[in-house]
């Protein structure tokens, strides 16, 4: 892959403004990209584990079993 001269010039200016280099900025970007993917996959695995634990601890649980809004707030008691 190549980067056109104008884009590279703008990146060098930006790096200089930040007291860095284009290589350091690219390295930081790639590290963030890789670490972000790893964090996302870890959180996704944790979510799946929690959902599985809920299913095992509460077999037959379904969102359709939840109370109505009025029941939750005890509104029938006030009428």
N, C-alpha and C positions, 0 to 999 in steps of 0.2 A: 504494500500500500504506500502511496506517496501523499505528501501534504503539499499543497500549492504554496508558493513562495510568500504570498500575502498572508495566508493563515499562519504560517510559521513565524513571520515577522511580528504579527500581532501577539502570538503566544510568547515570543521572546520579550516583547515589551511588557506584557502582563507579568511574566516571571520576574523580570528585573524590578518591576514595581513592588513585587512581593518579596524581593530579596532572595529569589530562588532561581532555578534553571528549568528549562522546558523538560528535561529528562526527569528531574525531581518531581515536577508536577504530574507528569505522565505516570511515574512510579506510584505516587500517592493516589492518583485516580484509580489505577489498576488494583492496588491493594484494597481500597475502599470497595471497589466492585466485587472482588473475590470475597472479602470479609462479609459484605452485605448479603451475598448469596448464601454463604455458610450460615450466617445468623438466621436468615429466612428459613432455610431448611431445618435448622435446629428448632426454631419456634413452631414450625409446621409439625415436626415429630412430637413435640410436647403437646400441641393441641390435639393431635390424633390420640395420644396416650390418655389425655384427660377425658376425651369423648368416650374412649373405650372403657375407662374405669367407671364412668357414669352409667354406661350401658350395662356393665356387669353388676354394679351395686344396686341398680334400679331397673331390673328387667321389666319390659313392657311399658316403660316411661315413654310418653309421647307429648309433644307440645300441645296437641289437641286436648290433652287431659287437664290442662291448666284451668284455673278459676277464671271466671269472667271478671271484667274490670269492676263491675258493681260488687261482686262477691269479695274481691280483694279489699275493697275500701269499705265494706260493711254497709253499703248504701241501703240495702233492704231493711236493715235494723232501724234506720232513721225515718223510714216511711210509715 
